[in-house]
């Protein structure tokens, strides 16, 4: 996968803790989360399942979307995930 601005959501498990982030290299970034290569929220809460992602044209667009989604109610985020990924499958293998 080429570098492309991407918004992504990680979960600890179905209906678990959610993490919303932005990256230009989704494969690398999710790998870092899965292998706990950085301290922080995802390490503390065991958030490592890629349950949703969306590609954007520019990093500015991806960051704007991230800021919008972080203000959403949890219910809206869950609905967004389940619209595309009903079973909360780990989508990491899909992007490799």
GUDO-135337 format. One record per residue: residue number from 1; residue in three letters; chain; x, y, z of N, C-alpha, C in turn. Coordinates in steps of 0.02 Angstrom, whole numbers. Example, Ala and Ser with C-alpha at 12.3 -4.5 7.8 and 13.67 -1.06 7.14 Angstrom:
<lumnus>
+-----+--------+--------+--------+--------+--------+--------+--------+--------+--------+--------+--------+
! num ! residu ! chaine !   n_c1 !   n_c2 !   n_c3 !  ca_c1 !  ca_c2 !  ca_c3 !   c_c1 !   c_c2 !   c_c3 !
+-----+--------+--------+--------+--------+--------+--------+--------+--------+--------+--------+--------+
!   1 !    ALA !      A !    660 !   -284 !    390 !    615 !   -225 !    390 !    660 !   -165 !    390 !
!   2 !    SER !      A !    642 !   -112 !    354 !    684 !    -53 !    357 !    645 !      2 !    394 !
+-----+--------+--------+--------+--------+--------+--------+--------+--------+--------+--------+--------+
</lumnus>
This chain:
<lumnus>
+-----+--------+--------+--------+--------+--------+--------+--------+--------+--------+--------+--------+
! num ! residu ! chaine !   n_c1 !   n_c2 !   n_c3 !  ca_c1 !  ca_c2 !  ca_c3 !   c_c1 !   c_c2 !   c_c3 !
+-----+--------+--------+--------+--------+--------+--------+--------+--------+--------+--------+--------+
!   1 !    UNK !      A !     42 !    -59 !      0 !      0 !      0 !      0 !     44 !     62 !      0 !
!   2 !    UNK !      A !     31 !    106 !    -46 !     70 !    168 !    -50 !     52 !    213 !      8 !
!   3 !    UNK !      A !     96 !    260 !     21 !     80 !    309 !     74 !     21 !    351 !     51 !
!   4 !    UNK !      A !    -28 !    355 !     96 !    -87 !    394 !     81 !   -118 !    417 !    147 !
!   5 !    UNK !      A !   -139 !    479 !    151 !   -172 !    503 !    212 !   -232 !    459 !    229 !
!   6 !    UNK !      A !   -234 !    434 !    290 !   -286 !    387 !    310 !   -308 !    401 !    381 !
!   7 !    UNK !      A !   -373 !    401 !    392 !   -401 !    402 !    459 !   -416 !    330 !    477 !
!   8 !    UNK !      A !   -403 !    311 !    539 !   -415 !    241 !    558 !   -443 !    238 !    629 !
!   9 !    UNK !      A !   -479 !    183 !    642 !   -505 !    170 !    709 !   -480 !    102 !    731 !
!  10 !    UNK !      A !   -450 !    100 !    790 !   -430 !     38 !    822 !   -477 !     24 !    880 !
!  11 !    UNK !      A !   -486 !    -40 !    896 !   -527 !    -59 !    953 !   -491 !   -112 !    994 !
!  12 !    UNK !      A !   -507 !   -116 !   1058 !   -478 !   -168 !   1101 !   -513 !   -234 !   1088 !
!  13 !    UNK !      A !   -577 !   -231 !   1074 !   -619 !   -289 !   1057 !   -687 !   -261 !   1036 !
!  14 !    UNK !      A !   -733 !   -303 !   1014 !   -799 !   -279 !    992 !   -831 !   -239 !   1048 !
!  15 !    UNK !      A !   -854 !   -179 !   1032 !   -884 !   -133 !   1080 !   -836 !   -111 !   1136 !
!  16 !    UNK !      A !   -772 !   -121 !   1125 !   -722 !   -102 !   1176 !   -698 !    -31 !   1169 !
!  17 !    UNK !      A !   -640 !    -19 !   1196 !   -608 !     47 !   1193 !   -590 !     63 !   1121 !
!  18 !    UNK !      A !   -603 !    125 !   1100 !   -588 !    147 !   1032 !   -532 !    198 !   1032 !
!  19 !    UNK !      A !   -493 !    197 !    977 !   -440 !    246 !    966 !   -446 !    270 !    894 !
!  20 !    UNK !      A !   -448 !    335 !    884 !   -451 !    364 !    817 !   -385 !    398 !    803 !
!  21 !    UNK !      A !   -356 !    383 !    745 !   -292 !    413 !    727 !   -287 !    428 !    653 !
!  22 !    UNK !      A !   -233 !    461 !    634 !   -219 !    479 !    565 !   -147 !    461 !    550 !
!  23 !    UNK !      A !   -135 !    438 !    489 !    -68 !    420 !    469 !    -61 !    427 !    393 !
!  24 !    UNK !      A !      0 !    429 !    370 !     12 !    428 !    297 !     35 !    358 !    275 !
!  25 !    UNK !      A !     45 !    313 !    323 !     65 !    244 !    307 !     29 !    197 !    354 !
!  26 !    UNK !      A !    -31 !    175 !    333 !    -75 !    136 !    376 !    -44 !     70 !    396 !
!  27 !    UNK !      A !    -13 !     34 !    350 !     17 !    -31 !    367 !     69 !    -23 !    422 !
!  28 !    UNK !      A !    114 !     24 !    413 !    167 !     36 !    463 !    138 !     56 !    530 !
!  29 !    UNK !      A !     90 !    102 !    529 !     63 !    128 !    592 !     25 !     75 !    631 !
!  30 !    UNK !      A !    -16 !     34 !    596 !    -52 !    -19 !    631 !     -3 !    -71 !    658 !
!  31 !    UNK !      A !     49 !    -86 !    619 !    101 !   -132 !    642 !    131 !   -106 !    708 !
!  32 !    UNK !      A !    145 !    -41 !    711 !    173 !    -11 !    772 !    126 !    -19 !    831 !
!  33 !    UNK !      A !     61 !     -8 !    819 !     11 !    -17 !    872 !      9 !    -90 !    895 !
!  34 !    UNK !      A !      6 !   -136 !    847 !     -1 !   -207 !    863 !     59 !   -234 !    902 !
!  35 !    UNK !      A !    118 !   -207 !    887 !    179 !   -231 !    919 !    202 !   -186 !    976 !
!  36 !    UNK !      A !    157 !   -143 !    998 !    168 !    -99 !   1056 !    236 !    -65 !   1053 !
!  37 !    UNK !      A !    249 !    -33 !    996 !    314 !      0 !    986 !    315 !     71 !   1013 !
!  38 !    UNK !      A !    258 !     94 !   1039 !    257 !    161 !   1068 !    214 !    160 !   1131 !
!  39 !    UNK !      A !    236 !    198 !   1181 !    196 !    205 !   1241 !    137 !    250 !   1226 !
!  40 !    UNK !      A !     86 !    245 !   1267 !     29 !    289 !   1259 !    -37 !    252 !   1266 !
!  41 !    UNK !      A !    -88 !    284 !   1240 !   -157 !    261 !   1247 !   -167 !    189 !   1223 !
!  42 !    UNK !      A !   -144 !    174 !   1162 !   -157 !    107 !   1134 !   -121 !     53 !   1173 !
!  43 !    UNK !      A !    -62 !     68 !   1200 !    -27 !     20 !   1241 !    -64 !     10 !   1308 !
!  44 !    UNK !      A !    -83 !     65 !   1338 !   -116 !     63 !   1404 !   -181 !     24 !   1402 !
!  45 !    UNK !      A !   -220 !     31 !   1347 !   -286 !      1 !   1343 !   -290 !    -61 !   1297 !
!  46 !    UNK !      A !   -233 !    -83 !   1271 !   -233 !   -142 !   1228 !   -274 !   -134 !   1165 !
!  47 !    UNK !      A !   -271 !    -75 !   1137 !   -311 !    -59 !   1077 !   -268 !    -75 !   1015 !
!  48 !    UNK !      A !   -283 !   -130 !    981 !   -240 !   -150 !    925 !   -277 !   -181 !    866 !
!  49 !    UNK !      A !   -343 !   -185 !    867 !   -381 !   -212 !    810 !   -401 !   -156 !    763 !
!  50 !    UNK !      A !   -381 !   -160 !    700 !   -400 !   -111 !    651 !   -472 !   -127 !    629 !
!  51 !    UNK !      A !   -520 !    -87 !    649 !   -590 !   -102 !    635 !   -621 !    -56 !    583 !
!  52 !    UNK !      A !   -586 !     -1 !    566 !   -613 !     46 !    516 !   -557 !     90 !    491 !
!  53 !    UNK !      A !   -560 !    107 !    427 !   -514 !    156 !    400 !   -544 !    188 !    339 !
!  54 !    UNK !      A !   -523 !    249 !    324 !   -544 !    284 !    264 !   -487 !    325 !    237 !
!  55 !    UNK !      A !   -477 !    320 !    172 !   -424 !    356 !    137 !   -446 !    427 !    122 !
!  56 !    UNK !      A !   -398 !    473 !    123 !   -412 !    543 !    107 !   -362 !    568 !     56 !
!  57 !    UNK !      A !   -381 !    621 !     21 !   -338 !    649 !    -30 !   -279 !    686 !      0 !
!  58 !    UNK !      A !   -292 !    722 !     54 !   -238 !    761 !     86 !   -236 !    745 !    161 !
!  59 !    UNK !      A !   -179 !    758 !    191 !   -173 !    748 !    263 !   -218 !    798 !    300 !
!  60 !    UNK !      A !   -226 !    857 !    272 !   -270 !    907 !    303 !   -342 !    880 !    308 !
!  61 !    UNK !      A !   -365 !    847 !    254 !   -432 !    818 !    254 !   -439 !    763 !    307 !
!  62 !    UNK !      A !   -388 !    721 !    311 !   -389 !    666 !    360 !   -390 !    693 !    431 !
!  63 !    UNK !      A !   -350 !    744 !    444 !   -347 !    773 !    511 !   -413 !    807 !    529 !
!  64 !    UNK !      A !   -443 !    842 !    481 !   -508 !    873 !    492 !   -561 !    820 !    509 !
!  65 !    UNK !      A !   -561 !    765 !    473 !   -608 !    711 !    487 !   -595 !    682 !    556 !
!  66 !    UNK !      A !   -532 !    673 !    574 !   -515 !    647 !    641 !   -543 !    693 !    695 !
!  67 !    UNK !      A !   -533 !    757 !    687 !   -558 !    805 !    737 !   -633 !    803 !    743 !
!  68 !    UNK !      A !   -667 !    796 !    685 !   -740 !    791 !    686 !   -762 !    729 !    724 !
!  69 !    UNK !      A !   -732 !    672 !    707 !   -752 !    608 !    736 !   -738 !    604 !    810 !
!  70 !    UNK !      A !   -685 !    635 !    832 !   -668 !    634 !    904 !   -721 !    671 !    945 !
!  71 !    UNK !      A !   -759 !    714 !    914 !   -813 !    750 !    948 !   -879 !    710 !    947 !
!  72 !    UNK !      A !   -883 !    659 !    906 !   -944 !    620 !    900 !   -959 !    582 !    964 !
!  73 !    UNK !      A !  -1023 !    568 !    974 !  -1043 !    522 !   1026 !  -1018 !    452 !   1008 !
!  74 !    UNK !      A !  -1005 !    413 !   1059 !   -981 !    344 !   1049 !  -1028 !    304 !   1003 !
!  75 !    UNK !      A !  -1092 !    314 !   1012 !  -1142 !    279 !    971 !  -1131 !    291 !    896 !
!  76 !    UNK !      A !  -1115 !    352 !    878 !  -1103 !    369 !    807 !  -1042 !    331 !    780 !
!  77 !    UNK !      A !   -990 !    328 !    821 !   -929 !    293 !    800 !   -943 !    219 !    791 !
!  78 !    UNK !      A !   -980 !    190 !    837 !   -997 !    119 !    832 !  -1039 !    106 !    770 !
!  79 !    UNK !      A !  -1087 !    150 !    756 !  -1128 !    142 !    696 !  -1086 !    146 !    633 !
!  80 !    UNK !      A !  -1037 !    190 !    631 !   -993 !    197 !    573 !   -953 !    132 !    563 !
!  81 !    UNK !      A !   -926 !    106 !    617 !   -887 !     43 !    613 !   -932 !    -13 !    588 !
!  82 !    UNK !      A !   -990 !    -20 !    618 !  -1033 !    -78 !    602 !  -1066 !    -73 !    534 !
!  83 !    UNK !      A !  -1070 !    -12 !    506 !  -1095 !     -4 !    438 !  -1048 !    -39 !    388 !
!  84 !    UNK !      A !   -983 !    -37 !    402 !   -933 !    -65 !    357 !   -905 !   -132 !    382 !
!  85 !    UNK !      A !   -908 !   -144 !    447 !   -874 !   -201 !    477 !   -918 !   -229 !    534 !
!  86 !    UNK !      A !   -971 !   -263 !    515 !  -1022 !   -286 !    562 !   -993 !   -327 !    619 !
!  87 !    UNK !      A !   -945 !   -370 !    605 !   -917 !   -415 !    656 !   -856 !   -387 !    692 !
!  88 !    UNK !      A !   -838 !   -326 !    676 !   -778 !   -295 !    706 !   -717 !   -338 !    692 !
!  89 !    UNK !      A !   -712 !   -364 !    631 !   -654 !   -403 !    611 !   -592 !   -358 !    610 !
!  90 !    UNK !      A !   -535 !   -388 !    623 !   -471 !   -352 !    618 !   -455 !   -346 !    544 !
!  91 !    UNK !      A !   -454 !   -285 !    517 !   -444 !   -273 !    446 !   -370 !   -269 !    426 !
!  92 !    UNK !      A !   -326 !   -281 !    472 !   -254 !   -275 !    458 !   -233 !   -319 !    400 !
!  93 !    UNK !      A !   -255 !   -381 !    399 !   -234 !   -426 !    344 !   -260 !   -401 !    277 !
!  94 !    UNK !      A !   -314 !   -363 !    277 !   -342 !   -337 !    214 !   -298 !   -283 !    183 !
!  95 !    UNK !      A !   -258 !   -250 !    224 !   -218 !   -195 !    198 !   -146 !   -216 !    182 !
!  96 !    UNK !      A !   -128 !   -277 !    200 !    -60 !   -299 !    186 !    -49 !   -316 !    113 !
+-----+--------+--------+--------+--------+--------+--------+--------+--------+--------+--------+--------+
</lumnus>
